[in-house]
Amino acid sequence: MNMTYAFLQQYWWFLVSLLGALLVFLLFVQGANSLIFSLGHTPEERRLVVNSTGRKWELTFTTLVTFGGAFFASFPLFYSTSFGGAYWLWMIILFSFVIQAVSYEFQNKLGNLLGVNTFQIFLVINGILGPVLLGGAVATFFDGSNFTVAKDNIVSGFNPVISSWANASHGLDALLDPWNLVLALGVFFLARILGLLYIINNVDDDALRNRGRMLLRSNTVLFLIFFLAFLIRTLLKDGYAVNPETGVIFMKPLKYLHNFLEMWYVTAILLVGVVLVLFGIGRTLLAKSYIRGIWPTGIGVVLTVLALLLCAGWNNTAYYPSNADLQSSLTITNSSSSEFTLQTMAIVSLFIPFVLAYIAYAWYCLDKKKITKEEIEQGEAY
């Protein structure tokens, strides 16, 4: 197969989008952590929740790092602009994951001077900050960020900095945009929904499962309010389009709606994803014996987020718009690695299905036995 440069750029945006979608699904760990004290009314019940998510937290952190690494390798200008310019936003996200790792490791160790509750509060902080900040970061793909890019500086020995942030907030200004906050809260409540569905499936405890279903109703309503508001507004607003012949970026009315209309296959992915999300939640609420809602909902989340990210980057769209200088906006064409780099990595990417198969098998082995209070009492827990 003869892979053209344009095809490779499209292909790698698909892979990066898929990693981003998987990352959102894996935020079920953060979602469950944010509910430790709401779900667990006793120390034993809280340990059930912590032990359940403690078996999976490495997957979320690893996917976050892989997501950043894939962006660095395929679209290095985005990496230097966002991760280098909006570093306060990303540093807080990483810090929340660090305190998560420390909390899992030390909360029940001998000599713990801070107490178990303190480390569980750290997990709650991670469960709130992680989804909210990541949701705000994703929202900037549609609403823009404050940065400028000067590619001419790369050949300048006096000022080799290519991209720079236009203000001193270095990414935290993303949370000042109310629509970014809308998606951030939508992702937060989605993570809580996924966390509840995961606990219902993974923990064999009737009290936690019944409590989880009660919390699932309210979190679903809040998620739908925020997500639908962001989605409808995005479809109706002006979008960041790029002229494929000149590379000039301009505002186009209803750009994202046109993207979905012109890319019917992306629309099909979005619709299937939404149906699966609602099916998993609805059946869990209606059938008390049904505990596998995490799977249709999780797959639906991956498909929905994948469709949204593809809409943000494909079809001649600037996936990282600049509000400070429109022509500094990043597209998959002006921010990608060289054709040789993308082609070499494309060959390596063929091993991804085998890695995913290994992860799925490891997941199956870990979850083959449901977590019970007896396991907690025997000390086989965090």
C-alpha positions as CSV (number, residue, x, y, z in Angstrom):
1,M,0.0,0.0,0.0
2,N,1.4,3.4,-1.0
3,M,0.8,5.7,2.0
4,T,0.8,9.3,1.0
5,Y,1.8,12.1,3.4
6,A,-1.8,13.3,3.7
7,F,-3.0,9.8,4.4
8,L,-0.4,9.4,7.2
9,Q,-1.5,12.7,8.8
10,Q,-5.1,11.5,8.8
11,Y,-4.1,8.1,10.1
12,W,-2.2,9.5,13.0
13,W,-4.9,11.9,13.9
14,F,-7.2,8.9,14.1
15,L,-4.7,7.0,16.4
16,V,-4.3,10.1,18.7
17,S,-8.1,10.5,18.8
18,L,-8.5,6.9,19.7
19,L,-6.0,7.2,22.5
20,G,-7.9,10.3,23.8
21,A,-11.1,8.4,23.6
22,L,-9.7,5.4,25.6
23,L,-8.3,7.9,28.1
24,V,-11.8,9.4,28.7
25,F,-13.2,5.8,29.2
26,L,-10.4,5.0,31.7
27,L,-11.4,8.0,33.8
28,F,-13.8,5.6,35.4
29,V,-11.0,5.3,38.0
30,Q,-11.2,9.0,38.8
31,G,-15.0,8.9,38.7
32,A,-15.1,6.2,41.3
33,N,-12.5,7.9,43.4
34,S,-14.6,11.1,43.5
35,L,-17.4,9.0,45.0
36,I,-15.4,7.2,47.7
37,F,-17.3,8.8,50.6
38,S,-20.7,8.9,48.8
39,L,-20.6,5.2,47.9
40,G,-18.8,3.9,51.0
41,H,-20.5,4.7,54.3
42,T,-18.2,2.5,56.4
43,P,-14.4,2.0,56.3
44,E,-14.9,-1.5,54.8
45,E,-17.1,-0.2,52.0
46,R,-14.6,2.6,51.2
47,R,-11.8,0.1,51.0
48,L,-13.9,-2.0,48.6
49,V,-14.1,1.0,46.3
50,V,-10.4,1.9,46.7
51,N,-9.3,-1.7,46.1
52,S,-11.5,-2.0,43.0
53,T,-10.1,1.1,41.3
54,G,-6.6,0.4,42.7
55,R,-6.3,-2.5,40.3
56,K,-6.8,-0.3,37.2
57,W,-5.3,3.2,38.0
58,E,-2.0,2.4,36.2
59,L,-4.0,1.9,32.9
60,T,-5.3,5.5,33.1
61,F,-1.9,7.0,33.9
62,T,-0.2,4.9,31.2
63,T,-2.8,5.9,28.6
64,L,-2.3,9.6,29.6
65,V,1.5,9.3,29.1
66,T,1.0,7.4,25.8
67,F,-1.5,10.0,24.6
68,G,1.1,12.7,25.2
69,G,3.9,10.6,23.6
70,A,1.8,9.9,20.5
71,F,1.1,13.7,20.1
72,F,4.8,14.4,20.6
73,A,5.8,11.9,17.9
74,S,3.1,12.7,15.3
75,F,2.2,16.3,15.9
76,P,5.2,17.8,17.7
77,L,4.1,21.4,17.2
78,F,1.0,20.7,19.3
79,Y,3.1,19.1,22.0
80,S,5.5,22.1,22.2
81,T,2.6,24.6,22.1
82,S,0.1,23.0,24.5
83,F,2.3,20.9,26.8
84,G,5.1,23.5,26.7
85,G,2.9,26.7,26.8
86,A,-0.1,25.6,28.9
87,Y,2.2,23.9,31.4
88,W,0.3,25.0,34.5
89,L,-2.8,23.1,33.3
90,W,-0.9,19.9,32.5
91,M,1.3,20.1,35.6
92,I,-1.8,20.2,37.9
93,I,-3.2,17.2,36.0
94,L,0.0,15.3,36.4
95,F,0.3,16.3,40.1
96,S,-3.2,15.0,40.7
97,F,-2.1,11.6,39.2
98,V,1.0,11.6,41.4
99,I,-1.0,12.1,44.6
100,Q,-3.3,9.3,43.4
101,A,-0.3,6.9,43.1
102,V,1.0,7.9,46.5
103,S,-2.4,7.5,48.1
104,Y,-2.9,3.9,46.7
105,E,0.6,2.9,47.9
106,F,0.7,4.3,51.4
107,Q,-2.8,4.7,52.8
108,N,-2.7,1.4,54.7
109,K,1.0,1.0,55.2
110,L,2.4,0.7,58.8
111,G,3.6,4.1,60.1
112,N,1.0,6.1,58.1
113,L,1.0,9.3,60.1
114,L,-1.6,11.1,58.0
115,G,-4.3,8.5,58.4
116,V,-6.3,6.5,55.9
117,N,-8.9,9.2,55.4
118,T,-6.3,11.7,54.4
119,F,-5.1,9.6,51.5
120,Q,-8.7,8.8,50.5
121,I,-9.3,12.6,50.4
122,F,-6.3,12.8,48.1
123,L,-8.0,10.2,45.8
124,V,-11.2,12.3,45.8
125,I,-9.1,15.4,44.8
126,N,-7.7,13.4,41.9
127,G,-11.2,12.2,41.0
128,I,-12.3,15.8,40.7
129,L,-9.3,17.5,39.2
130,G,-8.4,14.9,36.7
131,P,-11.7,14.8,34.7
132,V,-12.4,18.5,35.1
133,L,-9.0,19.7,33.8
134,L,-8.8,17.1,31.1
135,G,-12.4,18.0,30.0
136,G,-11.4,21.7,29.9
137,A,-8.3,20.8,27.9
138,V,-10.3,18.9,25.3
139,A,-12.8,21.7,25.0
140,T,-10.0,24.0,23.7
141,F,-10.0,21.9,20.6
142,F,-13.3,23.5,19.7
143,D,-13.1,26.9,21.5
144,G,-9.4,27.8,21.1
145,S,-6.5,28.7,23.3
146,N,-4.3,31.8,23.7
147,F,-1.0,31.1,21.9
148,T,1.0,32.3,19.0
149,V,3.3,30.3,16.7
150,A,6.3,31.8,14.8
151,K,7.9,29.0,12.7
152,D,10.5,31.4,11.4
153,N,12.1,31.4,14.8
154,I,13.3,27.8,14.3
155,V,16.2,29.1,12.1
156,S,16.9,32.0,14.4
157,G,19.8,31.6,16.8
158,F,18.7,34.6,18.8
159,N,15.1,33.5,19.5
160,P,14.6,29.8,18.8
161,V,11.2,29.6,20.6
162,I,8.5,28.6,18.0
163,S,5.4,28.9,20.1
164,S,4.5,31.0,23.1
165,W,1.5,31.6,25.4
166,A,-0.2,35.0,25.0
167,N,-0.7,35.5,28.7
168,A,0.7,34.6,32.1
169,S,-1.9,32.0,32.9
170,H,-0.2,29.3,30.8
171,G,-3.3,27.2,30.3
172,L,-5.4,28.0,33.3
173,D,-7.3,30.6,31.3
174,A,-9.0,27.6,29.6
175,L,-11.2,27.4,32.7
176,L,-12.3,31.0,32.4
177,D,-14.3,30.2,29.3
178,P,-17.8,29.1,30.4
179,W,-18.2,26.7,27.6
180,N,-14.9,25.0,28.4
181,L,-16.3,24.6,31.9
182,V,-19.5,23.1,30.5
183,L,-17.6,20.3,28.8
184,A,-15.3,20.0,31.8
185,L,-18.3,19.3,34.1
186,G,-19.8,17.0,31.5
187,V,-16.6,14.9,31.5
188,F,-16.6,15.0,35.3
189,F,-20.1,13.5,35.6
190,L,-19.4,11.1,32.8
191,A,-16.4,9.8,34.7
192,R,-18.6,9.4,37.8
193,I,-21.1,7.4,35.7
194,L,-18.4,5.1,34.4
195,G,-17.0,4.8,37.9
196,L,-20.4,3.8,39.3
197,L,-21.0,1.3,36.5
198,Y,-17.5,-0.2,37.1
199,I,-18.1,-0.6,40.8
200,I,-21.5,-2.2,40.2
201,N,-19.8,-4.7,38.0
202,N,-16.6,-5.3,39.9
203,V,-17.6,-5.3,43.6
204,D,-19.8,-8.0,44.9
205,D,-21.7,-6.1,47.6
206,D,-25.4,-5.4,47.5
207,A,-25.3,-2.3,49.6
208,L,-22.7,-0.6,47.2
209,R,-24.6,-1.7,44.1
210,N,-27.9,-0.4,45.3
211,R,-26.3,2.9,46.4
212,G,-24.5,3.1,43.1
213,R,-27.7,2.8,41.1
214,M,-29.2,5.6,43.2
215,L,-26.2,7.9,42.4
216,L,-26.3,6.8,38.8
217,R,-29.6,8.5,38.2
218,S,-28.6,12.0,39.4
219,N,-25.1,11.9,37.7
220,T,-26.7,10.8,34.4
221,V,-29.1,13.7,34.4
222,L,-26.3,16.2,35.2
223,F,-24.1,14.7,32.5
224,L,-26.8,14.9,29.8
225,I,-27.5,18.6,30.7
226,F,-23.8,19.6,30.3
227,F,-22.9,17.3,27.4
228,L,-25.9,18.1,25.3
229,A,-25.5,21.8,26.0
230,F,-21.9,21.7,24.8
231,L,-22.7,19.5,21.8
232,I,-25.6,21.6,20.5
233,R,-23.7,24.8,21.0
234,T,-20.7,23.4,19.1
235,L,-22.8,22.3,16.2
236,L,-24.4,25.7,15.9
237,K,-21.3,27.9,16.4
238,D,-18.7,29.1,13.9
239,G,-15.8,26.8,13.5
240,Y,-12.1,27.0,12.5
241,A,-11.7,26.0,8.9
242,V,-8.6,25.8,6.8
243,N,-8.2,26.3,3.1
244,P,-6.4,23.1,1.9
245,E,-4.8,24.9,-1.0
246,T,-3.4,28.0,0.8
247,G,-3.4,26.9,4.4
248,V,-5.2,30.0,5.4
249,I,-7.4,29.5,8.5
250,F,-10.8,31.3,8.6
251,M,-14.0,31.2,10.6
252,K,-16.8,29.2,8.9
253,P,-20.5,29.2,10.1
254,L,-21.7,25.8,11.4
255,K,-18.3,24.3,10.6
256,Y,-18.7,21.3,13.0
257,L,-22.2,20.6,11.9
258,H,-21.0,20.6,8.3
259,N,-18.2,18.2,9.3
260,F,-20.7,15.7,10.6
261,L,-22.9,16.1,7.6
262,E,-20.0,15.6,5.2
263,M,-18.4,12.8,7.1
264,W,-21.4,10.4,7.4
265,Y,-19.1,7.7,8.8
266,V,-18.1,9.9,11.7
267,T,-21.7,10.7,12.4
268,A,-22.6,7.0,12.4
269,I,-19.8,6.4,15.0
270,L,-21.2,9.2,17.1
271,L,-24.8,7.9,17.0
272,V,-23.8,4.3,17.7
273,G,-21.7,5.6,20.7
274,V,-24.5,7.7,22.1
275,V,-27.0,4.7,21.8
276,L,-24.5,2.4,23.6
277,V,-23.9,4.9,26.4
278,L,-27.7,5.3,27.0
279,F,-28.3,1.6,26.7
280,G,-25.7,0.6,29.3
281,I,-27.0,3.3,31.8
282,G,-30.7,2.6,31.1
283,R,-30.5,-1.2,31.5
284,T,-28.4,-0.9,34.7
285,L,-31.1,1.4,36.2
286,L,-34.1,-0.7,35.0
287,A,-32.8,-4.2,35.7
288,K,-31.4,-4.8,39.2
289,S,-29.8,-8.0,38.2
290,Y,-27.8,-6.4,35.3
291,I,-24.3,-5.5,36.3
292,R,-22.5,-5.3,33.0
293,G,-23.4,-1.7,32.1
294,I,-19.8,-0.6,32.1
295,W,-19.1,-2.5,28.8
296,P,-21.8,-1.1,26.4
297,T,-21.4,2.4,28.1
298,G,-17.6,2.2,28.0
299,I,-17.5,1.2,24.3
300,G,-20.1,3.9,23.6
301,V,-17.9,6.5,25.4
302,V,-14.9,5.5,23.3
303,L,-16.9,5.8,20.0
304,T,-18.5,9.1,21.0
305,V,-15.3,10.8,22.0
306,L,-13.5,9.4,19.0
307,A,-16.2,10.9,16.7
308,L,-15.9,14.3,18.4
309,L,-12.1,14.4,18.1
310,L,-12.2,13.3,14.5
311,C,-14.7,16.1,13.8
312,A,-12.2,18.5,15.4
313,G,-9.3,17.5,13.2
314,W,-10.5,16.0,9.9
315,N,-12.2,17.7,6.9
316,N,-9.9,20.7,6.8
317,T,-10.4,21.8,10.4
318,A,-8.0,23.4,12.8
319,Y,-7.9,21.1,15.7
320,Y,-6.1,23.5,18.1
321,P,-7.3,27.0,17.3
322,S,-5.6,30.1,18.5
323,N,-7.7,32.9,19.9
324,A,-4.6,35.2,20.0
325,D,-3.7,34.8,16.3
326,L,-6.0,32.9,14.0
327,Q,-3.2,32.0,11.6
328,S,-1.3,30.4,14.4
329,S,-4.0,27.7,14.7
330,L,-2.7,24.2,14.4
331,T,-4.0,21.7,11.8
332,I,-3.0,18.1,11.1
333,T,-1.1,19.5,8.1
334,N,0.9,22.3,9.6
335,S,1.8,20.6,12.9
336,S,2.7,17.1,11.9
337,S,6.1,15.3,11.8
338,S,7.9,14.5,8.6
339,E,6.6,12.0,6.2
340,F,9.4,9.6,7.0
341,T,8.7,9.8,10.8
342,L,5.0,9.2,10.3
343,Q,5.6,6.3,7.9
344,T,8.1,4.7,10.3
345,M,5.7,5.0,13.2
346,A,2.8,3.7,11.1
347,I,4.7,0.4,10.8
348,V,5.2,0.3,14.5
349,S,1.6,1.0,15.1
350,L,0.6,-2.3,13.6
351,F,1.6,-3.9,16.9
352,I,-1.1,-1.9,18.8
353,P,-3.8,-4.5,18.4
354,F,-1.6,-7.1,20.1
355,V,-0.9,-4.7,23.0
356,L,-4.6,-4.0,23.4
357,A,-5.3,-7.8,23.4
358,Y,-2.8,-8.3,26.2
359,I,-4.4,-5.5,28.2
360,A,-7.8,-7.0,27.7
361,Y,-6.6,-10.4,28.8
362,A,-4.9,-9.0,31.9
363,W,-8.1,-7.1,32.7
364,Y,-10.1,-10.3,32.4
365,C,-7.7,-12.1,34.7
366,L,-7.9,-9.3,37.3
367,D,-11.7,-9.1,37.2
368,K,-12.4,-12.8,36.9
369,K,-13.1,-12.8,40.7
370,K,-15.3,-10.1,42.1
371,I,-14.1,-8.1,45.0
372,T,-15.8,-8.9,48.3
373,K,-15.6,-7.9,52.0
374,E,-13.9,-11.2,52.8
375,E,-11.0,-10.2,50.6
376,I,-10.7,-6.9,52.4
377,E,-10.8,-8.7,55.8
378,Q,-8.0,-11.0,54.7
379,G,-5.8,-8.0,54.0
380,E,-5.7,-8.5,50.2
381,A,-6.5,-4.9,49.5
382,Y,-5.1,-1.3,49.4
